Amino acid sequence: MRSRITVTRKKINSLAVPAIIAGIAEPVLSITDTAVVGNIPVDGLESLAAVGIVGSFLSMLIWILGQTRSAISALISQYLGAEKLDEIKTLPAQAIFFNILLSVLVLLSTIFIIEEIFLLLNASGKILEYCISYYSIRVWGFPLTLFVFAVMGIFRGLQNTFYPMMIAIVGASLNILLDFILVYGIEGVIVPMYLEGAAWASLIAQAVMAVIALVLLVRTTDIRLVPRFPVHPELKNLVFMSLNLFVRAIALNAALILAVREATDLGDRYIGAHTIAINLWLFAAFFIDGYAAAGNIMGGRLLGARDYNGLWRLAKKVTKYGAYVCGLLMVLAFLFYDDVGTIFSNDRSVLTTFNAIFFLVILGLPVNMVAFVLDGIFKGLGEMKFLRNVLLAATFLGFVPVLFFTKFMGWGISGIWIAFLVWMAIRGGALVWKFRVKFRPLLQKV
């Protein structure tokens, strides 16, 4: 008989709090680059725009190819709940090897067409030059980031969010330190490198995180990263799960890239304001995503144990705790409404444009919370096909039509963020409906 899995506030928070800290590492890296680069004394506005454009493109690549993390986590947690963990030990190495090989192929294919990529995103002139310079350095951290993501997925499947948190803390702290040292320099010791310094800071931090992740995995688990034959029977399932998430991530990033393209087309101050807004949006998303991670981790295990009552309690509790976090973020955002933008830029035109749309970012937080929390639970349940379909519908039946309608109406950057609100509302609404329809009938009276 399988042991009962308790769904308590203490258990959820023990997973969610470290996951929150780990989850905000990537947006902290982007926010640090944005804040430091936005205050560069030479071409600060152009540098800020370049970081926004390149950051969006790199995030797209990472999110598309990093989906194996969620698939690995879901399968490991389900096998753990079913008390069959020994049967899946060879799978992670095979999955990671495939993922890293794919990332190297993508990296090598993009470095020869860098200029064409950023021309498609409407970068031109000095901004285009800075995009190429920044990307040429940062792209080499791409395989390292995917490796770290995969290892974090393994730890999450094992119900361990502490090690991912430690990896993230070290990486984020190192990146911040190196940003100030390399971007601004140290008089008489290091010459200021400006935008390239920010790129090198991120690359070095990613390399250190990869080494720490490798050491922790080897020393604390029985999982080895040397692929062994025969091919694990779950690899096919993992590949299909990853492919569904791959398509989903393409749709997700289509929305993000279209937003960047439209903001860039509006002018420098608009892409600068959008860069600040999207970094804050992602920061809040990853903050709330800590409870989504707890739902992901525990949801897969509860499904493996066929504990549907526990799964229902889990969904209610993580949504409630996510709402608390969301409320706190909204209060802080409104309290410091006029000051937040100054962290990232000292350009008055950028700040004025940002302040005009910041309220839309804040008002979208509750909708985002519902979508993110349930998204995490559905990943843990292995419902990747449904997640794919929801994102496709939200993007191409919601975001894209609204984006171009608001453009036609001349609503400018406000229209972009209205499209984001519609996008997230469709995602959250569909997930609430599906969870109730699928799992409410399975509840047992106790």
Number of C-alpha atoms within 10 A of each C-alpha: 6 11 9 11 15 14 19 13 13 10 13 22 17 16 22 29 19 22 29 23 20 25 23 24 25 18 22 22 24 27 24 23 28 26 19 24 31 27 21 20 10 12 16 19 22 25 29 31 31 30 27 26 26 22 21 21 20 16 19 20 20 18 21 21 24 29 25 27 26 29 29 30 27 35 28 31 31 28 21 22 25 19 16 14 15 11 14 17 15 22 24 28 18 19 22 24 15 14 22 20 12 13 22 13 11 15 17 12 11 14 15 10 11 16 16 14 17 22 14 10 21 19 23 15 9 12 22 24 16 23 28 19 16 22 22 15 17 21 19 18 21 23 25 20 22 25 25 25 23 26 26 27 28 27 25 28 28 22 20 18 27 20 21 27 21 17 22 29 17 16 25 25 15 19 28 20 13 21 28 20 20 21 24 22 17 12 9 6 7 12 14 17 16 24 29 21 24 30 26 22 24 24 21 16 24 29 19 16 24 21 14 18 23 15 10 15 18 12 10 10 12 11 17 17 18 11 16 12 8 8 12 18 11 13 17 11 14 22 19 14 24 26 20 20 30 21 19 25 25 20 23 23 20 18 22 20 18 16 26 25 19 21 23 24 14 14 12 19 23 24 29 31 29 28 29 29 21 20 22 22 19 18 20 22 23 24 26 31 29 30 34 33 32 30 31 29 33 33 31 29 29 28 21 23 21 16 19 19 17 20 24 19 14 23 22 12 18 26 22 16 18 24 20 13 19 22 15 11 17 18 12 12 18 14 11 10 14 14 13 19 24 16 15 25 24 16 17 12 14 23 22 15 19 25 17 12 19 24 15 16 20 22 12 19 23 21 20 24 26 25 24 26 29 29 24 22 28 24 27 32 25 24 17 23 18 18 21 22 18 19 24 21 16 24 27 16 14 21 29 20 13 22 27 15 15 18 16 11 10 11 13 16 24 20 21 27 25 19 23 25 21 20 26 25 19 20 26 22 15 20 22 15 10 14 15 12 11 9 13 13 9 14 13 9 5 4
